[in-house]
């Protein structure tokens, strides 16, 4: 329900880039990405990421997030 409330309160996101990510109990990102697309059909959706809540603290999850951030072009640049 909190995501529905957020979407209803933020119609200005209709043509923005939305990057769904989060933890889940087994459903992956499918359900919340689909819901976001119903609220914001004209938004752009780069690749999403879902991490199982049971594995969120292990090193594989940290690596998965780092690789995903790099893949979608959001890696922090260091100088």
Secondary structure by P-SEA (a helix, b strand, c coil): caaaaaaaacccccccbbbbbbbcccccaaaaaaaaaaacccccccbbbbbcccccccaaaaaaaaaaaaaaccccccc
